[in-house]
Amino acid sequence: MVSAAAAQFAGAPHEAVDLLSGYRAAFLGAALIGLLASAVALVFVRGKRKLTEVPIG
Amino acid sequence: MPQTLGLLGAALGLLAVFLIIQATSREPLLPLRLFRAPGLAAGNLVMALLGAAWIPLWFFLNLYLQSVLQLTVFGLGLALLPMTLVIMVFMVKLTGPLIGRFGVKPVMVTGLLALSGALGLLATIPADRSYLVSVLPASLIAALGMSLAYIPVTMTGMGGAAPEDTGLASGLINTTYQVGSALGLA
């Protein structure tokens, strides 16, 4: 099923299509940053600290 | 773009001045010795990256829902409500027990990977699907990832600070999150 938005984009000017591509690229960039965060956490964060070891307040 | 880079350069210059003042002042606002606390630097780095991944998700998801799926402002609010509910419930009920059982690092990495995966799904987002198919599943996975990652990252950033420095460490990690969010969005 093609939504009204898709129909709009099917005949859309280049600017609208660029808009969707821009959103996708932004999400992809954020995904890569998230992966980088995972890698940093894996490498630099110490292992098995438990909840009770952290001071409260 | 040149304006963004120029402002970024100016911000870096001001940051350098701030660090010099903190290093030479008798009573610095942010004593640099704080960064010697175990885990603080790593926690802040991960927090900056978490903000840089999370806030663009909200920003561009809002734009996508409005400009592509043509949701009204009210519909947009309703569409994002499930994410908020997942974050609220999981942070309160699930993250603590999971950290208690598995430790900080596994929960943090799992959350960050879930968030990355959800963003990867959104990177393939089409123009011809409904909210339920193309947005809701990915957004719920992202919310789950954020729920799992945020508390462990905060704990890592504060856990090594001396008791008298926990207020400073807390302020620092919150600031780091804001700065990371702004940089990620830029």
gemmi code that builds the backbone of each chain (N, CA, C; Angstrom):
import gemmi

chains = {
    "A": [
        ("MET", (0.843, -1.194, 0.000), (0.000, 0.000, 0.000), (0.878, 1.244, 0.000)),
        ("VAL", (0.537, 2.125, -0.853), (1.318, 3.359, -0.932), (0.540, 4.489, -0.266)),
        ("SER", (1.163, 5.118, 0.689), (0.471, 6.168, 1.434), (0.430, 7.464, 0.632)),
        ("ALA", (-0.342, 8.401, 1.161), (-0.411, 9.711, 0.523), (0.961, 10.366, 0.480)),
        ("ALA", (1.720, 10.141, 1.563), (3.059, 10.729, 1.605), (3.946, 10.154, 0.510)),
        ("ALA", (3.815, 8.811, 0.297), (4.634, 8.182, -0.739), (4.252, 8.716, -2.110)),
        ("ALA", (2.933, 8.843, -2.317), (2.477, 9.393, -3.598), (3.029, 10.801, -3.792)),
        ("GLN", (3.017, 11.514, -2.711), (3.554, 12.878, -2.777), (5.033, 12.849, -3.142)),
        ("PHE", (5.755, 11.882, -2.542), (7.188, 11.820, -2.801), (7.489, 11.265, -4.192)),
        ("ALA", (6.553, 10.393, -4.707), (6.785, 9.802, -6.018), (6.868, 10.877, -7.100)),
        ("GLY", (6.016, 11.860, -6.948), (6.061, 12.924, -7.941), (6.675, 14.190, -7.398)),
        ("ALA", (7.471, 13.989, -6.385), (7.960, 15.148, -5.646), (9.099, 15.846, -6.371)),
        ("PRO", (9.253, 17.093, -6.080), (10.431, 17.778, -6.591), (11.673, 17.231, -5.900)),
        ("HIS", (12.801, 17.550, -6.483), (14.048, 16.995, -5.955), (14.261, 17.365, -4.490)),
        ("GLU", (13.761, 18.536, -4.091), (14.004, 18.982, -2.720), (13.398, 18.008, -1.701)),
        ("ALA", (12.173, 17.495, -2.020), (11.504, 16.589, -1.082), (12.255, 15.275, -0.967)),
        ("VAL", (12.684, 14.744, -2.109), (13.447, 13.500, -2.099), (14.761, 13.705, -1.350)),
        ("ASP", (15.383, 14.856, -1.570), (16.617, 15.171, -0.850), (16.377, 15.202, 0.646)),
        ("LEU", (15.187, 15.660, 1.013), (14.836, 15.739, 2.432), (14.871, 14.353, 3.059)),
        ("LEU", (14.213, 13.383, 2.423), (14.185, 12.023, 2.953), (15.596, 11.437, 2.981)),
        ("SER", (16.358, 11.666, 1.938), (17.750, 11.186, 1.920), (18.540, 11.812, 3.056)),
        ("GLY", (18.271, 13.071, 3.316), (18.954, 13.759, 4.408), (18.632, 13.126, 5.752)),
        ("TYR", (17.346, 12.792, 5.957), (16.970, 12.147, 7.220), (17.687, 10.803, 7.359)),
        ("ARG", (17.691, 10.042, 6.270), (18.349, 8.731, 6.323), (19.829, 8.879, 6.648)),
        ("ALA", (20.456, 9.845, 6.002), (21.891, 10.061, 6.259), (22.126, 10.479, 7.712)),
        ("ALA", (21.220, 11.288, 8.241), (21.358, 11.719, 9.643), (21.234, 10.529, 10.586)),
        ("PHE", (20.256, 9.656, 10.304), (20.093, 8.467, 11.154), (21.321, 7.562, 11.043)),
        ("LEU", (21.830, 7.431, 9.832), (23.020, 6.585, 9.649), (24.218, 7.157, 10.414)),
        ("GLY", (24.387, 8.458, 10.329), (25.477, 9.098, 11.060), (25.335, 8.878, 12.557)),
        ("ALA", (24.110, 9.017, 13.059), (23.875, 8.798, 14.495), (24.128, 7.343, 14.864)),
        ("ALA", (23.771, 6.423, 13.954), (24.033, 4.995, 14.222), (25.531, 4.741, 14.340)),
        ("LEU", (26.306, 5.372, 13.476), (27.763, 5.196, 13.534), (28.328, 5.771, 14.833)),
        ("ILE", (27.779, 6.908, 15.254), (28.212, 7.483, 16.541), (27.868, 6.518, 17.680)),
        ("GLY", (26.709, 5.906, 17.601), (26.313, 4.925, 18.615), (27.264, 3.736, 18.649)),
        ("LEU", (27.673, 3.274, 17.468), (28.642, 2.173, 17.413), (29.982, 2.589, 18.000)),
        ("LEU", (30.381, 3.829, 17.704), (31.630, 4.345, 18.282), (31.526, 4.376, 19.813)),
        ("ALA", (30.360, 4.804, 20.316), (30.151, 4.819, 21.771), (30.271, 3.405, 22.344)),
        ("SER", (29.708, 2.419, 21.631), (29.809, 1.025, 22.092), (31.266, 0.586, 22.160)),
        ("ALA", (32.020, 0.930, 21.131), (33.437, 0.539, 21.087), (34.223, 1.210, 22.214)),
        ("VAL", (33.973, 2.491, 22.427), (34.652, 3.210, 23.512), (34.313, 2.578, 24.857)),
        ("ALA", (33.036, 2.246, 25.045), (32.622, 1.624, 26.309), (33.301, 0.268, 26.490)),
        ("LEU", (33.378, -0.503, 25.413), (34.011, -1.822, 25.492), (35.478, -1.716, 25.884)),
        ("VAL", (36.155, -0.715, 25.329), (37.607, -0.617, 25.512), (37.966, 0.094, 26.817)),
        ("PHE", (37.273, 1.201, 27.115), (37.744, 2.078, 28.195), (36.997, 1.958, 29.518)),
        ("VAL", (35.800, 1.389, 29.499), (35.048, 1.290, 30.755), (35.456, 0.018, 31.476)),
        ("ARG", (35.681, 0.170, 32.793), (36.085, -0.989, 33.569), (34.941, -1.983, 33.666)),
        ("GLY", (35.337, -3.254, 33.892), (34.400, -4.379, 33.812), (33.210, -4.397, 34.723)),
        ("LYS", (33.219, -5.198, 35.742), (31.974, -5.619, 36.385), (31.624, -4.816, 37.624)),
        ("ARG", (31.659, -3.489, 37.517), (31.236, -2.713, 38.674), (29.733, -2.917, 38.893)),
        ("LYS", (29.381, -3.119, 40.156), (27.972, -3.360, 40.493), (27.321, -2.091, 41.053)),
        ("LEU", (26.024, -2.111, 41.124), (25.256, -0.943, 41.541), (25.676, -0.444, 42.919)),
        ("THR", (26.004, -1.368, 43.818), (26.294, -0.989, 45.201), (27.638, -0.291, 45.350)),
        ("GLU", (28.484, -0.308, 44.331), (29.797, 0.304, 44.439), (29.782, 1.793, 44.133)),
        ("VAL", (28.640, 2.312, 43.721), (28.581, 3.714, 43.317), (27.991, 4.552, 44.446)),
        ("PRO", (28.684, 5.635, 44.823), (28.151, 6.471, 45.896), (26.858, 7.149, 45.477)),
        ("ILE", (25.938, 7.252, 46.387), (24.657, 7.901, 46.100), (24.696, 9.334, 46.634)),
        ("GLY", (24.204, 10.279, 45.842), (24.098, 11.648, 46.330), (25.167, 12.551, 45.802)),
    ],
    "B": [
        ("MET", (27.601, 25.519, 6.389), (28.707, 24.687, 6.838), (29.913, 25.497, 7.335)),
        ("PRO", (30.368, 26.515, 6.561), (31.496, 27.312, 7.076), (31.149, 27.987, 8.407)),
        ("GLN", (29.885, 28.416, 8.529), (29.481, 29.052, 9.787), (29.548, 28.044, 10.942)),
        ("THR", (29.063, 26.810, 10.690), (29.093, 25.773, 11.725), (30.521, 25.484, 12.151)),
        ("LEU", (31.395, 25.311, 11.148), (32.788, 25.001, 11.464), (33.459, 26.165, 12.197)),
        ("GLY", (33.115, 27.371, 11.774), (33.684, 28.550, 12.422), (33.275, 28.637, 13.881)),
        ("LEU", (31.974, 28.402, 14.134), (31.490, 28.439, 15.516), (32.098, 27.302, 16.330)),
        ("LEU", (32.264, 26.134, 15.672), (32.898, 25.006, 16.364), (34.338, 25.355, 16.759)),
        ("GLY", (35.051, 25.987, 15.829), (36.425, 26.408, 16.118), (36.460, 27.415, 17.265)),
        ("ALA", (35.526, 28.371, 17.243), (35.471, 29.361, 18.322), (35.182, 28.681, 19.654)),
        ("ALA", (34.281, 27.684, 19.634), (33.948, 26.965, 20.874), (35.164, 26.213, 21.407)),
        ("LEU", (35.917, 25.606, 20.496), (37.122, 24.892, 20.928), (38.140, 25.849, 21.533)),
        ("GLY", (38.278, 27.025, 20.920), (39.184, 28.047, 21.459), (38.773, 28.469, 22.858)),
        ("LEU", (37.472, 28.705, 23.040), (36.973, 29.091, 24.363), (37.159, 27.968, 25.380)),
        ("LEU", (36.982, 26.736, 24.905), (37.201, 25.592, 25.800), (38.659, 25.548, 26.266)),
        ("ALA", (39.577, 25.813, 25.328), (41.003, 25.821, 25.685), (41.289, 26.911, 26.727)),
        ("VAL", (40.697, 28.095, 26.516), (40.880, 29.191, 27.487), (40.325, 28.780, 28.851)),
        ("PHE", (39.154, 28.155, 28.835), (38.536, 27.703, 30.089), (39.459, 26.727, 30.825)),
        ("LEU", (40.030, 25.778, 30.068), (40.899, 24.781, 30.705), (42.157, 25.436, 31.279)),
        ("ILE", (42.706, 26.422, 30.555), (43.902, 27.132, 31.057), (43.558, 27.848, 32.364)),
        ("ILE", (42.411, 28.518, 32.380), (42.000, 29.231, 33.602), (41.804, 28.242, 34.755)),
        ("GLN", (41.184, 27.105, 34.457), (40.960, 26.112, 35.514), (42.279, 25.542, 36.035)),
        ("ALA", (43.243, 25.405, 35.132), (44.532, 24.826, 35.530), (45.356, 25.800, 36.359)),
        ("THR", (45.148, 27.095, 36.158), (45.994, 28.079, 36.830), (45.292, 28.779, 37.994)),
        ("SER", (43.992, 28.640, 38.110), (43.246, 29.339, 39.159), (43.456, 28.664, 40.524)),
        ("ARG", (43.422, 29.465, 41.588), (43.551, 28.895, 42.945), (42.300, 28.133, 43.354)),
        ("GLU", (41.167, 28.679, 42.966), (39.904, 27.997, 43.281), (39.113, 27.781, 42.002)),
        ("PRO", (39.510, 26.774, 41.239), (38.851, 26.570, 39.936), (37.416, 26.071, 40.089)),
        ("LEU", (36.620, 26.450, 39.103), (35.244, 25.957, 39.060), (35.236, 24.441, 38.825)),
        ("LEU", (36.140, 23.996, 37.972), (36.244, 22.577, 37.635), (37.697, 22.131, 37.841)),
        ("PRO", (38.041, 21.658, 39.017), (39.427, 21.221, 39.243), (39.791, 20.087, 38.286)),
        ("LEU", (40.897, 20.250, 37.576), (41.246, 19.252, 36.556), (41.640, 17.915, 37.170)),
        ("ARG", (41.987, 17.931, 38.494), (42.302, 16.665, 39.156), (41.103, 15.706, 39.116)),
        ("LEU", (39.915, 16.281, 38.928), (38.705, 15.460, 38.863), (38.829, 14.381, 37.782)),
        ("PHE", (39.543, 14.719, 36.692), (39.621, 13.788, 35.564), (40.510, 12.584, 35.865)),
        ("ARG", (41.229, 12.649, 37.020), (42.033, 11.484, 37.397), (41.174, 10.411, 38.062)),
        ("ALA", (39.937, 10.747, 38.380), (39.048, 9.751, 39.000), (38.809, 8.613, 38.016)),
        ("PRO", (38.894, 7.372, 38.518), (38.744, 6.227, 37.615), (37.387, 6.233, 36.921)),
        ("GLY", (37.418, 6.078, 35.624), (36.171, 5.956, 34.869), (35.531, 7.276, 34.483)),
        ("LEU", (35.969, 8.362, 35.091), (35.285, 9.636, 34.840), (35.458, 10.087, 33.389)),
        ("ALA", (36.689, 10.031, 32.891), (36.927, 10.465, 31.511), (36.197, 9.550, 30.527)),
        ("ALA", (36.301, 8.229, 30.772), (35.633, 7.275, 29.873), (34.124, 7.473, 29.913)),
        ("GLY", (33.578, 7.646, 31.124), (32.143, 7.844, 31.268), (31.674, 9.094, 30.541)),
        ("ASN", (32.459, 10.158, 30.654), (32.071, 11.409, 29.992), (32.177, 11.300, 28.474)),
        ("LEU", (33.195, 10.582, 28.007), (33.333, 10.397, 26.559), (32.149, 9.611, 26.003)),
        ("VAL", (31.796, 8.528, 26.688), (30.653, 7.723, 26.222), (29.363, 8.535, 26.323)),
        ("MET", (29.242, 9.344, 27.382), (28.036, 10.161, 27.538), (27.913, 11.178, 26.398)),
        ("ALA", (29.036, 11.780, 26.011), (29.002, 12.728, 24.889), (28.545, 12.031, 23.606)),
        ("LEU", (29.063, 10.823, 23.390), (28.687, 10.082, 22.178), (27.225, 9.625, 22.254)),
        ("LEU", (26.783, 9.250, 23.454), (25.380, 8.861, 23.625), (24.463, 10.038, 23.279)),
        ("GLY", (24.802, 11.212, 23.783), (24.000, 12.400, 23.449), (24.049, 12.706, 21.963)),
        ("ALA", (25.219, 12.496, 21.368), (25.390, 12.785, 19.936), (24.605, 11.820, 19.062)),
        ("ALA", (24.294, 10.643, 19.591), (23.481, 9.688, 18.829), (21.992, 9.862, 19.129)),
        ("TRP", (21.677, 10.185, 20.378), (20.278, 10.158, 20.830), (19.494, 11.395, 20.393)),
        ("ILE", (20.068, 12.563, 20.585), (19.308, 13.784, 20.300), (19.018, 13.945, 18.801)),
        ("PRO", (19.969, 13.638, 17.892), (19.605, 13.680, 16.465), (18.466, 12.727, 16.129)),
        ("LEU", (18.393, 11.593, 16.837), (17.277, 10.667, 16.594), (15.945, 11.374, 16.835)),
        ("TRP", (15.824, 12.029, 17.984), (14.578, 12.747, 18.290), (14.314, 13.844, 17.273)),
        ("PHE", (15.345, 14.594, 16.966), (15.191, 15.750, 16.080), (14.718, 15.321, 14.685)),
        ("PHE", (15.440, 14.363, 14.102), (15.107, 13.988, 12.721), (13.870, 13.100, 12.654)),
        ("LEU", (13.589, 12.362, 13.730), (12.347, 11.589, 13.750), (11.136, 12.532, 13.755)),
        ("ASN", (11.243, 13.597, 14.515), (10.182, 14.620, 14.494), (9.966, 15.157, 13.090)),
        ("LEU", (11.059, 15.508, 12.435), (10.950, 16.071, 11.084), (10.362, 15.053, 10.112)),
        ("TYR", (10.820, 13.784, 10.225), (10.327, 12.735, 9.328), (8.822, 12.534, 9.514)),
        ("LEU", (8.403, 12.457, 10.776), (6.984, 12.203, 11.046), (6.106, 13.340, 10.530)),
        ("GLN", (6.613, 14.548, 10.604), (5.825, 15.692, 10.154), (5.872, 15.863, 8.640)),
        ("SER", (7.082, 15.796, 8.080), (7.201, 16.172, 6.667), (6.987, 14.997, 5.723)),
        ("VAL", (7.230, 13.769, 6.163), (7.054, 12.618, 5.272), (5.744, 11.895, 5.578)),
        ("LEU", (5.519, 11.548, 6.837), (4.274, 10.849, 7.180), (3.120, 11.817, 7.413)),
        ("GLN", (3.402, 13.103, 7.369), (2.366, 14.141, 7.419), (1.532, 14.095, 8.699)),
        ("LEU", (2.137, 13.767, 9.814), (1.407, 13.764, 11.075), (1.174, 15.196, 11.548)),
        ("THR", (0.055, 15.372, 12.232), (-0.191, 16.677, 12.861), (0.695, 16.796, 14.103)),
        ("VAL", (0.710, 17.968, 14.681), (1.530, 18.163, 15.882), (1.041, 17.257, 17.003)),
        ("PHE", (-0.280, 17.130, 17.140), (-0.831, 16.254, 18.178), (-0.480, 14.792, 17.885)),
        ("GLY", (-0.644, 14.410, 16.617), (-0.296, 13.042, 16.222), (1.180, 12.748, 16.461)),
        ("LEU", (1.992, 13.746, 16.208), (3.434, 13.603, 16.439), (3.721, 13.331, 17.918)),
        ("GLY", (3.051, 14.088, 18.777), (3.225, 13.864, 20.211), (2.806, 12.459, 20.611)),
        ("LEU", (1.670, 12.002, 20.063), (1.209, 10.647, 20.371), (2.185, 9.603, 19.835)),
        ("ALA", (2.746, 9.870, 18.659), (3.655, 8.910, 18.034), (4.930, 8.720, 18.859)),
        ("LEU", (5.341, 9.758, 19.559), (6.574, 9.668, 20.338), (6.329, 9.217, 21.771)),
        ("LEU", (5.045, 9.153, 22.149), (4.715, 8.784, 23.531), (5.209, 7.384, 23.905)),
        ("PRO", (5.068, 6.377, 23.019), (5.550, 5.044, 23.405), (7.031, 5.022, 23.787)),
        ("MET", (7.850, 5.818, 23.101), (9.274, 5.876, 23.454), (9.448, 6.359, 24.882)),
        ("THR", (8.735, 7.425, 25.197), (8.847, 7.998, 26.539), (8.409, 6.987, 27.595)),
        ("LEU", (7.311, 6.282, 27.295), (6.809, 5.298, 28.272), (7.820, 4.165, 28.464)),
        ("VAL", (8.398, 3.695, 27.356), (9.390, 2.618, 27.469), (10.573, 3.072, 28.313)),
        ("ILE", (11.048, 4.284, 28.049), (12.185, 4.798, 28.826), (11.823, 4.882, 30.310)),
        ("MET", (10.640, 5.407, 30.587), (10.229, 5.589, 31.981), (10.151, 4.233, 32.696)),
        ("VAL", (9.458, 3.288, 32.084), (9.244, 2.000, 32.738), (10.563, 1.235, 32.878)),
        ("PHE", (11.354, 1.195, 31.820), (12.583, 0.410, 31.861), (13.619, 1.013, 32.798)),
        ("MET", (13.736, 2.335, 32.784), (14.729, 2.943, 33.671), (14.368, 2.704, 35.131)),
        ("VAL", (13.073, 2.773, 35.432), (12.655, 2.612, 36.823), (12.683, 1.154, 37.249)),
        ("LYS", (12.220, 0.268, 36.375), (11.982, -1.117, 36.790), (13.075, -2.099, 36.380)),
        ("LEU", (13.729, -1.853, 35.256), (14.551, -2.928, 34.681), (16.052, -2.672, 34.767)),
        ("THR", (16.460, -1.443, 34.511), (17.900, -1.185, 34.373), (18.654, -1.480, 35.663)),
        ("GLY", (18.120, -1.038, 36.796), (18.795, -1.274, 38.073), (19.026, -2.751, 38.348)),
        ("PRO", (17.965, -3.568, 38.309), (18.170, -5.008, 38.532), (19.145, -5.641, 37.535)),
        ("LEU", (19.097, -5.202, 36.268), (20.019, -5.764, 35.278), (21.475, -5.407, 35.608)),
        ("ILE", (21.695, -4.159, 36.037), (23.057, -3.758, 36.436), (23.496, -4.562, 37.649)),
        ("GLY", (22.563, -4.744, 38.602), (22.890, -5.532, 39.774), (23.277, -6.952, 39.418)),
        ("ARG", (22.678, -7.482, 38.377), (22.952, -8.877, 38.020), (24.170, -9.018, 37.115)),
        ("PHE", (24.272, -8.141, 36.087), (25.323, -8.326, 35.081), (26.481, -7.346, 35.209)),
        ("GLY", (26.297, -6.270, 35.951), (27.342, -5.249, 36.041), (27.081, -4.117, 35.065)),
        ("VAL", (27.844, -3.054, 35.253), (27.598, -1.821, 34.491), (27.922, -1.985, 33.003)),
        ("LYS", (29.094, -2.536, 32.739), (29.582, -2.538, 31.352), (28.711, -3.348, 30.376)),
        ("PRO", (28.342, -4.590, 30.722), (27.508, -5.343, 29.772), (26.176, -4.665, 29.471)),
        ("VAL", (25.559, -4.095, 30.505), (24.261, -3.430, 30.287), (24.455, -2.193, 29.414)),
        ("MET", (25.529, -1.450, 29.702), (25.810, -0.234, 28.913), (26.048, -0.570, 27.435)),
        ("VAL", (26.899, -1.551, 27.192), (27.238, -1.887, 25.794), (26.012, -2.434, 25.064)),
        ("THR", (25.228, -3.269, 25.758), (23.995, -3.795, 25.138), (23.064, -2.656, 24.750)),
        ("GLY", (22.906, -1.700, 25.665), (22.033, -0.559, 25.374), (22.535, 0.256, 24.201)),
        ("LEU", (23.834, 0.505, 24.163), (24.393, 1.310, 23.067), (24.254, 0.582, 21.729)),
        ("LEU", (24.443, -0.741, 21.759), (24.290, -1.504, 20.506), (22.825, -1.515, 20.055)),
        ("ALA", (21.905, -1.619, 21.006), (20.479, -1.581, 20.646), (20.127, -0.230, 20.030)),
        ("LEU", (20.638, 0.822, 20.628), (20.374, 2.167, 20.087), (20.951, 2.310, 18.678)),
        ("SER", (22.170, 1.808, 18.502), (22.798, 1.878, 17.170), (22.001, 1.087, 16.143)),
        ("GLY", (21.545, -0.109, 16.555), (20.756, -0.940, 15.643), (19.465, -0.247, 15.234)),
        ("ALA", (18.811, 0.372, 16.215), (17.563, 1.080, 15.921), (17.810, 2.238, 14.953)),
        ("LEU", (18.895, 2.946, 15.166), (19.232, 4.056, 14.260), (19.550, 3.522, 12.870)),
        ("GLY", (20.190, 2.356, 12.822), (20.459, 1.719, 11.526), (19.162, 1.382, 10.797)),
        ("LEU", (18.176, 0.888, 11.555), (16.865, 0.609, 10.950), (16.229, 1.891, 10.419)),
        ("LEU", (16.326, 2.952, 11.205), (15.729, 4.223, 10.777), (16.464, 4.796, 9.562)),
        ("ALA", (17.726, 4.407, 9.391), (18.479, 4.901, 8.231), (17.960, 4.319, 6.922)),
        ("THR", (17.132, 3.254, 7.021), (16.544, 2.668, 5.804), (15.062, 3.032, 5.697)),
        ("ILE", (14.676, 4.023, 6.457), (13.261, 4.378, 6.566), (12.688, 4.787, 5.193)),
        ("PRO", (11.534, 4.206, 4.812), (10.968, 4.522, 3.496), (9.951, 5.669, 3.569)),
        ("ALA", (9.526, 6.086, 2.409), (8.497, 7.133, 2.352), (7.108, 6.534, 2.255)),
        ("ASP", (7.050, 5.226, 1.952), (5.735, 4.645, 1.627), (5.246, 3.652, 2.663)),
        ("ARG", (5.663, 3.817, 3.901), (5.183, 2.917, 4.946), (4.437, 3.706, 6.014)),
        ("SER", (3.744, 2.936, 6.850), (3.014, 3.583, 7.927), (3.904, 3.727, 9.154)),
        ("TYR", (3.422, 4.510, 10.086), (4.136, 4.712, 11.360), (4.353, 3.378, 12.070)),
        ("LEU", (3.310, 2.531, 12.085), (3.394, 1.276, 12.840), (4.471, 0.355, 12.290)),
        ("VAL", (4.681, 0.383, 10.974), (5.648, -0.526, 10.358), (7.058, 0.058, 10.366)),
        ("SER", (7.172, 1.314, 10.022), (8.515, 1.841, 9.762), (9.123, 2.592, 10.927)),
        ("VAL", (8.299, 3.071, 11.847), (8.844, 3.925, 12.912), (8.743, 3.281, 14.293)),
        ("LEU", (7.557, 2.755, 14.619), (7.333, 2.308, 16.004), (8.334, 1.246, 16.461)),
        ("PRO", (8.552, 0.151, 15.682), (9.486, -0.871, 16.192), (10.892, -0.304, 16.452)),
        ("ALA", (11.398, 0.449, 15.484), (12.758, 0.996, 15.646), (12.821, 1.977, 16.812)),
        ("SER", (11.763, 2.786, 16.947), (11.803, 3.778, 18.024), (11.734, 3.108, 19.395)),
        ("LEU", (11.002, 1.992, 19.490), (10.945, 1.284, 20.772), (12.286, 0.627, 21.101)),
        ("ILE", (12.956, 0.096, 20.085), (14.295, -0.487, 20.317), (15.268, 0.612, 20.761)),
        ("ALA", (15.167, 1.770, 20.114), (16.036, 2.897, 20.497), (15.775, 3.313, 21.936)),
        ("ALA", (14.491, 3.372, 22.317), (14.152, 3.760, 23.690), (14.676, 2.729, 24.683)),
        ("LEU", (14.568, 1.454, 24.319), (15.105, 0.394, 25.179), (16.622, 0.569, 25.339)),
        ("GLY", (17.291, 0.853, 24.213), (18.741, 1.056, 24.261), (19.118, 2.224, 25.156)),
        ("MET", (18.396, 3.319, 25.023), (18.675, 4.481, 25.864), (18.438, 4.148, 27.333)),
        ("SER", (17.357, 3.415, 27.607), (17.048, 3.032, 28.991), (18.180, 2.216, 29.597)),
        ("LEU", (18.748, 1.329, 28.802), (19.817, 0.468, 29.318), (21.139, 1.215, 29.439)),
        ("ALA", (21.384, 2.175, 28.548), (22.716, 2.790, 28.494), (22.876, 3.977, 29.442)),
        ("TYR", (21.843, 4.777, 29.592), (22.027, 6.083, 30.256), (22.493, 5.951, 31.712)),
        ("ILE", (21.842, 5.102, 32.478), (22.194, 4.985, 33.902), (23.608, 4.416, 34.079)),
        ("PRO", (23.978, 3.333, 33.381), (25.346, 2.839, 33.536), (26.412, 3.862, 33.133)),
        ("VAL", (26.132, 4.639, 32.086), (27.107, 5.653, 31.671), (27.261, 6.712, 32.765)),
        ("THR", (26.129, 7.127, 33.331), (26.179, 8.103, 34.429), (26.941, 7.531, 35.620)),
        ("MET", (26.687, 6.274, 35.941), (27.398, 5.633, 37.050), (28.890, 5.586, 36.792)),
        ("THR", (29.265, 5.285, 35.557), (30.689, 5.216, 35.219), (31.336, 6.583, 35.382)),
        ("GLY", (30.634, 7.620, 34.942), (31.185, 8.965, 35.019), (31.291, 9.496, 36.436)),
        ("MET", (30.481, 8.949, 37.343), (30.474, 9.465, 38.728), (31.090, 8.501, 39.722)),
        ("GLY", (31.145, 7.238, 39.351), (31.507, 6.208, 40.313), (32.895, 6.353, 40.906)),
        ("GLY", (33.837, 6.907, 40.121), (35.207, 6.996, 40.618), (35.498, 8.284, 41.368)),
        ("ALA", (34.560, 9.200, 41.380), (34.797, 10.501, 42.027), (34.750, 10.346, 43.550)),
        ("ALA", (35.584, 11.145, 44.219), (35.561, 11.146, 45.676), (34.213, 11.686, 46.148)),
        ("PRO", (33.773, 11.275, 47.357), (32.441, 11.704, 47.835), (32.251, 13.223, 47.775)),
        ("GLU", (33.305, 13.987, 48.064), (33.141, 15.450, 48.052), (33.094, 16.004, 46.625)),
        ("ASP", (33.420, 15.175, 45.651), (33.416, 15.624, 44.248), (32.214, 15.122, 43.460)),
        ("THR", (31.295, 14.401, 44.088), (30.197, 13.811, 43.307), (29.289, 14.874, 42.687)),
        ("GLY", (29.122, 16.009, 43.385), (28.313, 17.092, 42.811), (28.942, 17.631, 41.541)),
        ("LEU", (30.267, 17.819, 41.599), (31.006, 18.286, 40.417), (30.912, 17.268, 39.285)),
        ("ALA", (31.129, 16.001, 39.639), (31.099, 14.950, 38.614), (29.722, 14.862, 37.978)),
        ("SER", (28.680, 15.031, 38.787), (27.312, 14.992, 38.265), (27.070, 16.150, 37.297)),
        ("GLY", (27.507, 17.356, 37.715), (27.347, 18.519, 36.835), (28.126, 18.362, 35.545)),
        ("LEU", (29.318, 17.783, 35.672), (30.165, 17.607, 34.487), (29.522, 16.651, 33.485)),
        ("ILE", (28.992, 15.535, 33.996), (28.451, 14.540, 33.051), (27.160, 15.046, 32.412)),
        ("ASN", (26.400, 15.837, 33.139), (25.201, 16.436, 32.531), (25.588, 17.448, 31.455)),
        ("THR", (26.625, 18.225, 31.737), (27.105, 19.191, 30.738), (27.644, 18.465, 29.510)),
        ("THR", (28.394, 17.389, 29.768), (28.949, 16.607, 28.660), (27.845, 16.085, 27.749)),
        ("TYR", (26.743, 15.630, 28.361), (25.615, 15.127, 27.580), (25.046, 16.232, 26.682)),
        ("GLN", (24.908, 17.428, 27.255), (24.365, 18.550, 26.475), (25.303, 18.927, 25.329)),
        ("VAL", (26.609, 18.957, 25.640), (27.566, 19.323, 24.602), (27.589, 18.271, 23.493)),
        ("GLY", (27.594, 16.993, 23.910), (27.576, 15.905, 22.918), (26.330, 15.980, 22.053)),
        ("SER", (25.205, 16.281, 22.671), (23.946, 16.395, 21.911), (24.043, 17.501, 20.864)),
        ("ALA", (24.569, 18.641, 21.281), (24.680, 19.778, 20.348), (25.635, 19.434, 19.205)),
        ("LEU", (26.755, 18.798, 19.548), (27.720, 18.452, 18.495), (27.143, 17.417, 17.541)),
        ("GLY", (26.443, 16.423, 18.097), (25.852, 15.403, 17.244), (24.837, 15.977, 16.284)),
        ("LEU", (24.052, 16.905, 16.784), (23.032, 17.532, 15.944), (23.657, 18.427, 14.878)),
        ("ALA", (24.746, 19.067, 15.264), (25.424, 19.947, 14.296), (26.023, 19.129, 13.161)),
    ],
}
model = gemmi.Model(1)
for chain_id, residues in chains.items():
    chain = gemmi.Chain(chain_id)
    for i, (resn, *xyz) in enumerate(residues, 1):
        res = gemmi.Residue()
        res.name, res.seqid = resn, gemmi.SeqId(i, " ")
        for name, pos in zip(("N", "CA", "C"), xyz):
            atom = gemmi.Atom()
            atom.name, atom.element = name, gemmi.Element(name[0])
            atom.pos, atom.b_iso = gemmi.Position(*pos), 0.0
            res.add_atom(atom)
        chain.add_residue(res)
    model.add_chain(chain)
structure = gemmi.Structure()
structure.add_model(model)
structure.setup_entities()
